[in-house]
């Protein structure tokens, strides 16, 4: 019985401590190559170049990008688990993204919603990206403690 309780406790605690990720289409960044973004390119990944990190899957467009990711994955994981940075900053809400709408800021990948005439990257820049980023960081910490 003690063994079962210990196993359940470990399973529950690791579930609650794990980062939340936007895995629409089964992959972080909807299967776009998170390393390619750092070369200012939004490129779809290929099924033959995949990796799992922190319990979620990533796709890459090249074998080279896959290797780069495996060396330092934390560098390439998108901010806020790949949810829309603007929505996290403005209201502390998770919103889907358009993987072609992104920004690299201080070496970190930020993804944004862009549909139905609303481009949240433009709003992020127009309304003050630095202030929104600070607020998003605070909101994301609160959101991950609650879950």
N, C-alpha and C positions, 0 to 999 in steps of 0.2 A: 504494500500500500504506500509506504514512504517513497518507494521508487517511482510509482505512478504519479504521486503528488509532485515530486521533484521534476519529472519530465513535463508535466502540465505547466508548472510554474515557469520553467525555462522556455517552453513553446510560447506561452502567453507574453512573457516579458520581452522576448526577442521580437515578437510581432509588434508590440507597442513601441519598441525603441527603433524599429526599422524606419528609414526615411520613406515617405510617401512619394510615389512616382506616377507621372502621367504616362501610361502605357497603352494609349490608344493604338489600335492596329497591332498590339502585342509587343511593341518595342518602345523604348524611350525615344522621344523626338519623332514618333511615328515611323521609325525605321530609317531616318536620315542619319548620315554619318556625322557624329559629334566631333570628330577630329577635323573633318573638312571645313566645318564652320570656322575654325580658327585660321583658315586660309581664305576667309570671307566668301565661302561657297556653300550653298545649300545643295547637297548631293544625296540622292537616295542610296541607301546601303543595299548590299546584295546578301541573299540568304547564305551564300557560301562563306561569308566573312562575318561571323557573329561571335559575340562574347556575352557572358553573364557576369554582372558585377552587382553586388549588394542585393541579390535576389531578382534582378530584372535583366532583360535582354537588350542588347545594342546591336545594330547592324553597321557595317562599314563598306565603303565603296572599293577599297583596295586592301590587299594583304598588308601593305606597309602601314596603313592607318590603323588596322587591327593591332599590329605589333606596338605601335606608338601608344595606343589606348591601354594595352595590357601593362605597359611599363609604369604609367601614372594615371590610372583611371579617374581618380578624384579630380584631376585637372580638367577633365573633359565632360564630366557629368553636368548637365544644365542646372542653372540656379532654380530653386523652388521646385525641384523634381521634374522640371520640364513643363510646368503649368505656366500660364500667361503671367509674366512678371508685372505687367500693369495692373491686372485684376488683383493679384496678391498684394500689391502696394496700395492700391486705392481703397479696396474694401475687405481685403483678407479673404477673398473668395477664389476658389479653383475654377479656372476657365480653360477650355481647350485652346489649341494654338494652330496657327498655320506654320508648318515647319520651314517654310520659305521666308518667314518674317522673323528676323533675329538681329541680335546685336552682340558683339563681343565688347565687354566693358571690363577694364582692368584684368584681362586674361580669363574672364568668366563668360560663359554662354548664357544669354537670356533669350527666351522665346516669347512670341506675342501672338495674339488673336488678330486675324485679318480676314474679315468676311462681311458680307452685307453692307459694304460701304464704311465699315469701321476698322481702321487700322490702329491698333493700340500702341504700336511702336511710335507712330507719329504723335499720339497723345502723350506717351511717355516722355518724348523729347520736348514737346510743346509745354507740358505742365511741370517740367522740372525733374529730369531723370534722377539726379542725385538725391533729392528729397524723397522721391518715390521709392528709390532703392533702399534707403534707410528704413522707411516705413515697411517696405516689403520684407526686409530682413527681420524686423520686429514681429510682423504678422506671421511670418513663416515659423518662427520659433514658437509662438503661441499656438498655432494650428497643429504643430507636430507634438506638442505636449498634451493637447486635448484628445488626440486620437489614440 
